[in-house]
Amino acid sequence: MPLITRLMLQNFKKFPELDLRFTHDRNILVGDNESGKSTILLALDLVLSDSRHRVEALGVESLLSQSAVRQFQEGERRADQLPVLTADVFLSNGGDPDLNGRQNLAGINADGLRMRIAPMTEEYGQDIHNVLQQDPDNFPYEYYSVRFSTFSGGHFASFRRYLRHLLLDSARIDNEHAAQEYTRTVYSVNVPVADRYRLENSYRQQKMHFCTRHLSAINDTLETYQFGGHCCKVSDEAAFCLIQRPYISKTLLTRRISPRGSP
């Protein structure tokens, strides 16, 4: 079983760039709060898990470096200049040709796994262009996709584990996980992909507008922290509608046919 020898990040959360090497024994991350310890563990977990669902649940907006986004917004805002997120996990040489290649940030021949989150300019180039033209503050997070590959360039699937790992994170324990999964599935089946991207972009813009309009006055009075809105996916918010709509419709129908004066 190979070992993790190195981690290279580009535009991942708070790290515009990071090059971290590991020993073959025990590795301990020490640092102040918000220094990036959890971010490093998250990057390793995402790459090794090959979990597209996990990336979508976290959201590109929370993973893509905000400094890279600001730099793009302050520039020409062209689709071909959109930032790309890359996370490369280098592994000890195990003699597996499927793992070996030069498709990594170091540009060297090595064994490893890669996660790349990039805009889908070939498939949705015109839609991305429209988003960038409509609002100078809007960013096309919804038009990003994730790809997992080895350093040879081949795709790897989660059922083939090149490295066994376990991340213990109490924050991921969620009693509503099953309901969210069901809602996400129903939404994905009934809404075309292009419409999902468009709706999610519009939904995020409305939440940002709400924060700016209704929370700015409160935030202006605060010094040590700020309130904000969590921009989750439309499919997550749709859970309330899926559960409540049948009940509301049934209640209205009952009231319409009830005799006058009855409850």
N, C-alpha and C positions, 0 to 999 in steps of 0.2 A: 504494500500500500504506500503510495507516494506521500510526501510531507509538503506542507506549505513553506516555501522559502522566501517569497517576496509578494508584496501587494503594491500595485501601481494604480492610482486613481486620477481621473481627469474630469473636472466639472461635476464631482459627486458631492452633493450637499455643501458643507462648509469648505471643502477642499477643492480649489481650482486645480491644484496638482498635489500629489503625494506619492512618495517612493519610500516604502517601509520594508525592511528586511527582517526575517525571523531566524531564530536559531533552531537547531534540530531537537533541542530539549524543551524547556518550559519557557513560555513567553508571557510576561505580565505587563499590561498597559497601565501606566500611572500618569495622572494629569488632573488638572482642576476641572470643575464642572464646566460643561459645554466646550471642552477642549477637543472633542472628537473621538473619544474612546469608543462610545457606542456606535458612532458612525463607521468606524473601522470594522467592528464586529458585524454590523449590518451589511456592509459591502461584501465581506467574506461569505456571509450566510446567503445572500441573494445569488451570488455567482455560483456557489457550490450546490445550491438547491435547484437551480434552473427553474425557478418558480415565476412564470409569467403572471399568474394570478396574484402572487404576493406583490409584485411590482405594480400591478394595476390597482390593488387595494391601497397601497401606500400613496400612489399617485405620482406622476412625473413631476408635478409642481413641487412636491416635497423632496424629491431626489436630485433634481437638476440644480446645480450651483446658482444661487441668486446673484452672485457677482458676475457670472457669465451672462445671465439674463440681462442684468443692468448694462453691461458692456454692449450687448447686442442692441438694446433699446436706444442707447445713446449714439449708435452708429448709423449706417445706411439702412438698416432693417430689411436686408435682402434675404430671401429664402435660402440662398446658397451659403449664407453666413450664419445660419442658426447654429447655436452651440450643440455639441454632441457629448453625451456622458459615456465614459468608458471606465470599466473596472476590470483589471487583469490580475488573476491569481496565478503566480508562478509555482510550479511543483517540482520536486526533486526528480531527476531523470530516472524514469522507470522502464525505459525501453519500449514504450507504447508509441508507435508511429502516428496513431490518431491524435495524440496530444501534442506532438512536436511540430513546431513551425516558427515563423517569424512574425506572425500577425499579433503583435503586442506593442505596447507603448515604448518599450525599450528598443524594438527593432532588432532583437537578437534571436538566435536559434535556441529555443527552450521549450520545455513541456509546460502546458498551462491551460487555463480556462478563462473565457472572456465573456463579459456582459456589455452590450453596447445599446444605448438608448439614443435613437436618432430620429429626426423628422422624416416622414414618408413623402419626400418631395416628388418622387417618381409617380406615386399613385394619386396623391392629393396636392400636387403643385399649385394648381389654380385656386383650390380652396384655401390653401395656406396664404397665397398671394392676396386673396380677398380679405382674409382676417387681418393681415398686416396693413392693408390699405384702409380698412374701415375705421380703425381706432389706433392711434399712436401708442396707447398704453396697453393694448391687448397683446398677448403672447400666445402662440398656437400650441399650448401644451397637449391639447387633445389629439394632435396630429403626429405625435411621437409614438414609436413602437420599440419594443425590446427584442433583442436577438441574443441568444446564448450560443457560443461556439468554442471550439478548441483553438489553440494557437496554429493548428494546421488549416483552419478555416472551415472545418466541418462542423455541422450542428451536433450538439449532444443533448440527449433527453434525460429527464430526471430519473427514469427507471434504470439508467446505467450510471451507477455511481463510481466515479473515478477516485473519490475520496470520501470516507465516512466522517461525518461531523454532526455535532449536536449543539444548538444554541438554546440555552435556557433563558427565557424572557417572560417574566410574569405578565408583562403588559399585553402579551398576545392572547391571554386567556379571555375569551369572549363568549358569554352565554347566548348572544344573539347571532353567533356565527352561522348557524344552520339557516335561520330566517334570511339573513343577508345573502347567503349563497343561492337560496331559492329565488329570491327577488332578482338577483343579478342574472340568473339563468332565464327567467321569464322575460326580462327586459331585453336581453341579448337576442332571444329567439324572435321577438316581435318587432324589433326596431332595426332597420338596415344600418350597416356600419357607417356609411357616410352621414346619415341622420344622427347617429349617436354622437359622432365627433362634433357636429354642428350644435346639437342640443347641449352637450356637456360644456362646450365653450361658452354658449350663451348663459347657461346656468351659473358658471363660475363668475362671469362678468356681473350678473345680477347680485351675487353674494358680495363681490367686491364693492359694488355700488352701495349696497346696504351698509357695509362697514364704514365706507367713507361718509355717507349721509347721516347715519344715525349713531355711530359710535365715536366719531371724531370729536364731538363736544366733550364726551366723557374722557376720552384719551388725553385731551388737552389739559385736563386737570390732574393727570397722573404723571409721576416722575419715574418710578422704578419698574413699571410694567405697563403693558398696553393690551386692551381687549381686541379680539379679532374673530373672524368667522372661519370655520373649518370648511374648506372647499372640497367636499367629498363628491363622489360621482352621482349623476342623476339616478342611476339604478339603485344606489343606496337609499336616497331620499324617497324613491318611489315605493318603498316598503309600506309607508304609512297609507298611501293611496290604495295599494293592493289590498290591504287589510280592511280599511275603513269604507271603501266605496260600496261593497255589497251591503254592509250594515246600514249605511246612510240611505241607499236606495230603498231598502226594505222598510225602513222607518217611515220615509216619505210616503211610500205606497200605502202602508197601513193607515196612516193618518188621513189620507185622501178618501179611503173607503169607509172610515169609521163614522158612525152616526153622529149627528150634530150634538155637541155637548159631552160626548164620551171622551176619555183621555186618549 
